[in-house]
Amino acid sequence: MSQKETVVKSITALDNGPKVLKLYMEMCAKCGTCATQCPVYYGDESRKYNPPDRSDLIRRIFKKYCTISGKFLGPLVGAGDVDEAELQGWVDRFYSCTGCRRCATYCPFGIDNSVITRKGRAILDQLGLTPATMKKVIEVSLKTGNTDGASVEAFKAAISFLEEEMKDEHGIDIKIPVDVEGAEYLYVPPSGDVLVNPEATTGIAKIFHVLGMGDKWTMSSLYFDGANYGLFTGNDADMKKENQNCVEITKKLKAKYLLMGECGHAYRVMKMMMEPGKWWGDLPFSIINCMEWTADLIHRNKLQFDKSKNTRAVTYHDPCNFARSCGIVEEPRAILKATCMDYRDMYPCGAENWCCGGGAGLSAMDSLHDFRMKVSGTKKVEQIRETGAKYVAAACANCKRQIIQLNEYHKTGWDVGGVHDMLSRSIWIDGKAANRKEYEA
């Protein structure tokens, strides 16, 4: 099958596909509202970064092959054919969208250009044009069970190190159970929260310890990473395979709850896509997010904190997948307000937040570093600076990487970490918080 035939077949399938996506092909009024709310277009008002113009790469072909007006009037109604010479250019166009869905929040018709972006990326994947970095991440994840390619031995060594750190902090043993069959909770964070920025994981471990539930939870040495890059490349088979691995290990360990970590897209795929879609039928366990779980414990006065351990001004970056796609907005704020002395919100925030500029997997692509620093991340730098915060909490490994790099590039002087990091530093265990000098203001 030629490239043109592949593209046409994929796009014409929309005619019998999800009604909402078909409506996106027909409804855009080209009013420009979405462009004014796009973090990429905010950073560079080039036509190639205009959301409707990017979506028209798909829309024009749909109109030509699937509408009467397009078949007969062609360019007069915005219809056009596939130009194989332009397909390489599609890579730059569809991988310049952060998939943040802010456009859908403000579009008068609710058009979600990120859905069209994912369709474009799916076509590129079929053509073998997915960027090498993205393909590599998925290959590594499917082979090793995590996007970092860490072995079981490396994971267990990291866990031992974290247990030693917690003993240094509190003078007592706080365990992180591994591969315990029959534990009530299976905790699955992004792998970065074990190997790179692990305080979110120590925060979770400390909560279980305080609750007297140190033997009621576990992690898996085989699948300790909830990240799912199949969502970003548009490859449904890869997305479902990664998801299935996590589901199967939860079943194998006979956990009652799958406790997802600070990873918005992992939780979105698991809770908002897989569960209602019944990809694997009815599940013998419940899916919850760690921030909802912790916020509920705080609300019920199950945890105590020493806020003096976190005196610096703190702000929270709403990961797009948590705030817009999962409705998790107030819970991380409840945690930060309970654990920090000076919490400050960005504006706008919550479901109206601006993307960090590294969404939809872009933060993993070093080839896009300058684009992310100078274009897609421009608004986020402005937002954080306006708060005067010195610590940026981001409940997403991709967001953390992007904001850390924004900090380095723009020399802003922030520290960047997770939400449960602040909890780990201030939670009371045996009447006192962690003893770590570098955590002091």
N, C-alpha and C positions, 0 to 999 in steps of 0.2 A: 504494500500500500504506500502510495506517495505521501509526502508531507502534507500536500494540499488535501488529499483524501482523508488523512487522519484528522486534520483540523476541521474540515467540513462535517465529518461524521460526528465528532465530539460536540460541535456547536449545535448541529441540527437535532441532536438528542435532547436538547433543552426543550424542544417543542412538546415533548411528551414527559418532561421531567417535572421537578418541583414547580408548582404554580407561581410561587413568589419569585423565583429566578426568571421565569418567563415574563413576569410583569416588569422586572427590572430591565428586560430587553425592550420593552415597549413604552415605558412611562416617563423616562427622563426628559425634563423640560429645558435642560441646559440653562437653568437660572443662575448657576454659579454659587449658590449658597454653600454647597459642600466644599468648594475650593477655599472659601474664606475660613473654613474650620479645619482644614487639613494641615497637619504639622509639616508635611513635606512642601506643600505649596506655600505655606507661611515662610519657609526658609528660602524658597526660590520659586518665583512666579513664572517659571518657564512652562510653555504649553505641555511639555511631556510629563510634567508633574501634576497637571490638572486632572482630578479624578474622573470626570465624565469623558474626557478625551482618551484616557487610558482604557476605560471601560468600552469605548466605542470600537476598540480593536476587535472585541468580541461581538458587540452589538451590531455593527455594520454587516458582518457575515451572517448573523442570525436573520437580519432583515432581508438580505438578498435571497436566502434559501427557504425561509419559513414564513414570509409575509407576502401577500398578493401585491401590495404596493411596491415592495422591494424588488420583486421579480420583474415587474413591468416598468417601474420608474427609476430604479437603480439609485444613482447618486443624488437625484432630486429629493429623495426621502432618507438620505443618509445610509443607503445600502452600498455594499462593496464586496468584492471577491477577495479570496486569499492571495496574497503576494508572498511567495516563498522567500523572496529576497529580503523581506522585512522580518522574518521570523526570529532571526538572531537578535534583532532590535527589541523584540518582545521580552527578551530576558531582562534587559535594562529597565524596561517600562514596568513589568509586573513585579520585579524585585526592587522597585523604588517605592512601593506601597508598604506601609508598616502594618496594614491589616487592623488598624486600631478601632475601626467602626465608628469613629467620631462623625463621619459624614452621615451615617444613618441616623444619628441622634438629631441632626439639624435639618436634614432633607425634608421638604414639605411632603414628599411622597414616601419617606422612609426607605429610600433606596440605599442598600448596603453595598457599596462598591468593593468592600473586602471580599464579598462572596464571589463577585465577578473576577477579582484578582485571583482568588483561589482556583477558579475555573481556568483562567489563563495559565497559571502555574501547572495545573493538571495536564493541560495540553502540551506544555513545554516538557513535562516529565515523560509523556508518551513519545515525544520526539527525541528524547535523550538529551535535552537541552537544560536540564536542571543544573544550576551551578555546582561545581565540583565539591565545594565545602558542604553544601546542604546534603548532597548524595553521600558524602563521607560520614557525616554525623549519623545518618540513618543506618548505613551499613555497620558502623561501629556499635550502635545501640542494639540492632537486631542480633549482632554476633555476641556481644558481651553482656547485654542487659542494661547498659548505661551509656550515656553519650560521651563520657570521659574515657571509655574503654578500660576501666579499672577492673582488675581481676578480683576474685573472691578473697584472695590473700591480702590484696591491697586494701580492700574494704575493711576486712577484719583488723588490719593494722591501724587503719584510721580510727576505727571504733575504740580500740585499746588506747590510742593516744588521747581521744576525747574523754575517756573515763579517767585517765591520769590527770588531765587538765582540771576536770571537775573535782577530783580529790584535792588537788593543790588549792583550788578556790575555796572549798568548804571543809576540808579536813576529814571527810567521810567518803565511803564508797557509794557512788551513784552509778548504777549499771545501765547499759544500753543492750538489752537482750537481742540475740540474733538467732533466727531460724527456730523459734520456739513454737512448736505445734500446739494448738489449743489456746494460745494467748487471745484475749478478747480483741485487742487492737493490733492491726498491722500498719505501721507508719511508713509511708512512701513519700519522701520529699524529692526535690530535684537533686541529682547527684552532687551538685555544687554545694549543697547544704550539708554535705558530709566531708567532701574532699577539699573545698576551696574556702567557703564562708560558713563554717560549721556551727556557729553559735545558735542558729535557729534550732538545730538538732539538740544541742545541749539544753536549750530552753525547754524543749519538749520532754527530754529525759528528767529534768528537774521537776517539772509539773507532776509527772507520774510518781516520782519519789515522794513529793510533798503529799500527794493524795493517798499514799500507802499502796500504790498500784504498780510498784516496780516489777512485779511478776505478771502483770496483766497485759503487757504489750511486747511487741517485738519488731524487728526489722528483718528484711530478707537479704541474705548475702548474694542472691542471684539477681533479684530485681529490686534495687534500692533507688531507682530513678524513675520518677513519674513523667519526665519530659517525653514529648511525642511529636517529632518533627514531620511526621506524615501529615499532620494538620497543615503545616507550612508549605510543603511541596505540592499539595493537592493529590497525593497518592493515597487513595482510600485503603488500598490493600496493606500498605505499610502502616498506616495509622491504626487500622484494626488489629494488625499483628502485634504491634507494640502494646496496644491496649489489652489484648487477650492475654499476653504474658503476665501482666499485672493482675488481671482477674484470676487467672489460673493459680498463681502463687498464693493469692488470698484464700482461694478455696482449699488448696493443699494444706495450708497452715491452719485451716478451720477457724479463721478469725471471724468475729461477729461484726467488726467495724473496719472498714478501710479508711484510715485516717490520712488524708492527702495533705502534703506539706505546702510550703509557700511557693507554689507554682501554678499560676493562673490558667495557662493553657492545658496543663495536665488535668487539673480539676474540671475544666470546661469539657474536655473530651470525655472524661469519665462520667461526670454527673449530668451534663446538659445534652450530651450526644449519645453516648453508649447506653446509659441507663434507660432513658425514655425510648430510645430506638430498639431496646431489647436485642442488641447485637448477639448476645450470648444467652438469651432467654432470661427467665427470672433469676435473680441473684440470691444466694443464701447469706448475704451480708449487706450492711448498710454503708453508704458512702458519705463521709462528712469531711469538712475541711478543718484543719487545725486552728485557724483563726476564729471560726465560728465556735469551735469546741472550747477554746481558751477564753474567749469573751464571755461565754455562758458561765464558766467557772468563776470568773471575776465578778459577774453580775450576782452570783449566788454566794459571794464572799468566801470562796474556798481557798483563795490565795492571798498572801500578803507581800508587800513590797517595801523596799527602802529607796524612795525616789532620789535620795541624795547621791546615789550611784550614777544617776543620769541627769546631770545639771545643765548640760549644753542644750541649746535650742534645737528641737527636733521637728522635722516635717515628714510627711508621708506622701510618697508617690503612688497613686492608684494605678496598679497594672491594669491595662485595658481589659484583659480577659477576666480579671476578678470584678472590676467595677461595672463595666458595661455588659459583659456576657454572663456573669454569674450573680450580680447583685450584691456582692460582698463589699460593703462600703463602710459601715459604722463599726464593724467588728475589729478591724485593725486599729482604728482610732481609739476604741475602748481600751485595747491593750496598751497602746502608747500613752494614753492619758493616765492610766493607772500606774505606769512604770517610770514615767519621765516627769521632770518638774516643769519643763517649758515646751509645750507642744504647740506647733503653729501649722495651720492649713495653708496650702497653696490656693490660688484662685485662678480659674475655677477648679473644682476638684470633684471627687466622686464620679458619677456616670458622665460628667461633662469634662473630665480631665483631659489634658493634652498628653499624647503619647510621649514616651521617653525618646523616641526616634529610632529604636532598635527592635520594634515589634515584628511579628511574623517571621522570626528567625534572622532578621537582618543583623542583630547584635553579634551573631556567630560568624558573620562574614567579614573577615579582615580586609577583603578587597573593597569593601564599602566604607572603610574607616573614615576617609575624608568626607564622604557624603553624609555619614551619620553625625560627624562633628560639626560640619559647616552648614548643613541643610536641615535634615530631619530632626536633629536635636536642638536646634536654635531656640525654639519656644520653651522647651523644658529648662534650659539653662536660665533663661530669663525668669521663669516662674520660681525656681529654687532661690535664685539670688534675691528676689523680691521678699521672700520670707525672712531672710537673714539667718536661716538655720545653719547649723554647723554639722548636723548629722541628718542624712537622708535615709529613711527606711523604705525599702522597696521589697514587696513580697513576691519576688520573681527573679530567678537567676539571670534571665536575659536582661531584665531591666537593670539589675545590679551591675552587670558587665558594661552596659551602655553608659550608665550614670558615672561609674568609676572612670571610664575612658573620657567622658565629658569633663569630669573634674580634672583629670590629668592634662587634657588638651587645653582647656580654658583656664587652668591654674586657679580654681575657685576656692580650694582649701576645705572642701567638705570631707567628711567621713561617710562611707556608704555601707549599709548592711541590711539585715532583715528586721522584721517586726519582733520576732521572738528573741532576737539578739538582746534587745533592751530588757526583755523579761529575764533572760538568763543572767544579766548583770545585776538585777535588782531584787529578784525573788528571795523571800526569806526561807532559809532552811535552818532549822534549829535556832531560830531567833535572830539570824543575821544573814546579810546578803553576801555575794561573792567577794573574796578578798583578792582584788586585782588592781594594782596601782594604775595600770594604763587605762583603766576604765574611768578614772576620776577626771573631773573637768580641769 
